[in-house]
Amino acid sequence: MEPRSWHQRSQYKLYKKSSGTRIRSKIFSERVITVWNELSVSTDFSTITRFKNSILNADFYDHLCIHVVSYTLPQISKNY
């Protein structure tokens, strides 16, 4: 990444509070920081309208996936 682009991007970088628990990482405000920091270098922050227009083509697929954990219930015996 060229220095100017890195500097432009780093001035908008958000930082997470450190925490010893995994629960905090699941909170919306913590998850959104990761998405924000991964915005493209081409994101235009000069005005709200330009910002909205520049993220219309952003790929948020990795951040919108829902990870489902399957759980199998134990079988109940029918022997009375």
Steps between C-alpha positions, in 0.01 A plus 500: 500500500645838411571734797241762408220243474605337825504838678163599357351174618669491838356834607156334506611177667307389808655303784340230710522492875692199616297246688570163650160359402369372169155636578609859432614406147142401414352841588390699194713803581811281514420311179437819305852627579649213299276579202581872523875439510481272197333759276674542167766766450272643231229582757426873480461663843476859378121527544223274628349472152832402341565253781161333449553484123853360535393209721214395273741278308684370807505125555368431851433131435754372753349720770138406429541124515328332788696217650263230616609232740300183470391325812347155512258427778558174682266218410236423758448136575145375443542220752262576784 
